[in-house]
Amino acid sequence: MIDGPHRALLVIDVQREYVDGSLPIGYPPLEQSLPNVKAAVEAAHGAGVPVVLVRHVDVADSPVFAEGSRGAELHDTVADAAHDLLMVKREVSCFAGTHLAAWLGERDVDTLAIAGFMTQHCDESTARDAADLGLSVEFLSDATGALPLTSPGGALSAREVHERTLVVLGSGFASVAPTDAWIAAVESGSALPGPNLWAATEAVRA
């Protein structure tokens, strides 16, 4: 019998700041992503997959996620959810300055599923770090989300930010899949199709 993935579900920064605070997620709409986050947590708990809730906290005078502020609180979607670890982070990646890597290693986790916010920021940074650590990464495309960005490099809508990030991650760093497909894989104990940079660059060779 082939042993399936040893998963953990990492739920990143599902906090009020991203729902009704200063950084409201724009795409996918919260009416879609928040129920999917909840469904993923419930499916993981039901299948015995460890659930890690992550909360980002900044210094007390920060404009967002300030220590003790309403925006830094977990949203109701996950605030009372069953979980195996509640972790506070102060950097972008969930691995930076935390004991997450050691915690996963102690439980023989080889596959890390990512849900939460923001797609291109804490989610992507964590996914890349996890891949560099040798973990298989699963990225829940409709249980994550982004907001519009404007920088010296240009401007992107929330949808453009989200979808472009998914394309890049899916090309070489993570298995990108909707929540229902991930839940089906969890329930069957099977792996999702992995990223494939060679296949992703086929158009260049055509």
N, C-alpha and C positions, 0 to 999 in steps of 0.2 A: 504494500500500500504506500502510495506517495504522500509524504507529509505536505500539508498545505501551508500557506503563509502564516507566520506568527505575527498577527497584526496588533497595532495599537491605533486608536483614533485620537488625533490631536485637534482640539477645538480652540482656535486662536482668536482671542480678543473679541468675543461676542459681547460687546459692552455697549452701554447706553450712548456713548459718544458717537457710535456709528449708526444709531437708530434715531434718536431724537435730540442728539447733541450737535456739536459743531462740525462733524464730519459725516453727514448722512450718506450711506451707501446708495449708489445710483443704479448699478446694474450688476447682476440680475436684481430685480426689485426685491426689497426686503420681504414683501408678501410671498415671494417664492423661496428666497434663500433661508429665511428663519425657520419655516416649517421643515425644510430639508435638513437643516442642522439638527433640529429636534428628532426627526426620523432617523438620522444617522446615529445619534447618541443612543436612542432607544434600541435600535437594531444591534449596535455594538454591545450594549449592556446585556441584551437577551442572548447574544451568542458567546458571552464570556470574553469579549475583546476589551482590553483595558481602555478606559477613557481618561484622557488628560485634558482638563480645562485650564486655559491660560488667560491671565489677566494682565494687561499692560498698565503700568503705573509710572508716572513721572513726578518730578518734584512739585511741591505744593503751589508754586507760582507759575507752573506751566499753563499755557492757554488750553491745552487738551490733556485728558487723562491725568489730571492733577491728583496727587494723593489726597484722599478724603472727599473728592468731588463726586457729584452724581454721575458725571460722564465716565468715571473710572469704574463704576459698578458693573457687574455682570448683568446682562439683560435677562428679563424674566424667562426667555427661551431656555436658558441653561442654568440660571441661578440656583434652582432646586433640583437639577438633574443629577441622577446617580453618576458618580465618577470615582476613579481610583486615585487621582492626584489632582490637586488644585495648585497651580504654579503661578507665581508672580514674576514677570520679566520687566526689565528696564531698557533692553536693547531691541533691535529690530528682529533678529532671528531668535527663535525660541531656544536655540542651543547656546547663545552667547551669554556667558555669566550665570548659567543655570546648571543644575545637575540632571538635566533631561537625558543626555546621552548615557550617563551611568545608570539611570533609572530604567531606561529601555533595555540596556544590556543585561541588567540583573534579571530581567523577565524574558530574555531570549527573543525579544522582538526583532524581526528582520524586515518588517513591512510597516511603514508609517503612513497612515491616511490623514489627510489634511482637510479641515473645514474651517470656516471663519473668515476673518477680515484682516487686512485688505489683500486682494488677490496679488497685486504687483509689489507689495511691500513686505509685511511680515510673513505672509503665506509663501511668496516666492523665495524670499531669503531663507526661510526655514527649509523649504523643499530642496533647494540647492545644497544647503549644509548637510541635510540628511543623506542626499545622494553621495556627497563627498565622503561621508562616513561609511558608505557601503550599504546603506539601507535601500530597499525598494520603496519607492514613494508613490502613493496614490493621492490624486488631487481631485476633490469633488467639485465638478465644474459649476453646479447649480446650488452648492451650499457654501460658496465663497462669494466675494463681490468687491467691486471697485467703485471709485467716484471719479468725476472728471478731473483732469490735471492740466495745468498750464505752467510751463517752465521756459527758460531761454531756448530750449530745443523745439518748442512748439506747443500745440494744444491738442488734447485728445478727449473725446467723450468717455463717459464711464464704460460704455459698451466697448469702445475701441481699446481702452486700457485692459479690460478684462479679457477680451477675446484674443488680443495680440499676446498677452502673457500666457494664455492657455496654449497657443500655438508653439511658443518657444519652449515652455515646460514639456509639452507633449512630444517635442522633437528629440529631446535627449535627457530629460531629468525625471519625468514622472509619468505614470499611467493616468491620463486624464479621462474621467468618466462621470456621468450624471449619478446622482445619489441612488436612484433605483437600481442601476446596474451594479453599483458598489454593494448595496445591500444584498442583491442576489448573489454576488461573489462571496460575501461574508457568510451567508446562509448555506452555501454549497461548499464552503471551505476551499474555493478555487482562487487562482490568481487572475488579475486583470491583464490584458495584453500590455506588454512593457513598451517604453519609449524606443524609438528606432530612428536614429539620426540618418542612417543610410537611406531608409525609405522616405524620410521627410525631405531629403534633398534630391529626390528622383527627378524633379522638374529641371534641375540644373543639367542633368545628363541626357535629357530627352532630346 
